């Protein structure tokens, strides 16, 4: 269970970073 939770947390963090990164790219295009 602990290993599964770690993998899930890592996935969520990667998703969040990707989302923020894409949001910054969109903001740059909007300028």
C-alpha positions, 0 to 999 in steps of 0.5 A: 500500500505504501509503495502504491501511495508513493507512486500515486503521489509522484503521478499527481506531482508530475501531472501538477508540474505538467499542468503549471508548465502548460499554463505558463506556455499558454500565458506566453502565447497570450502576450 
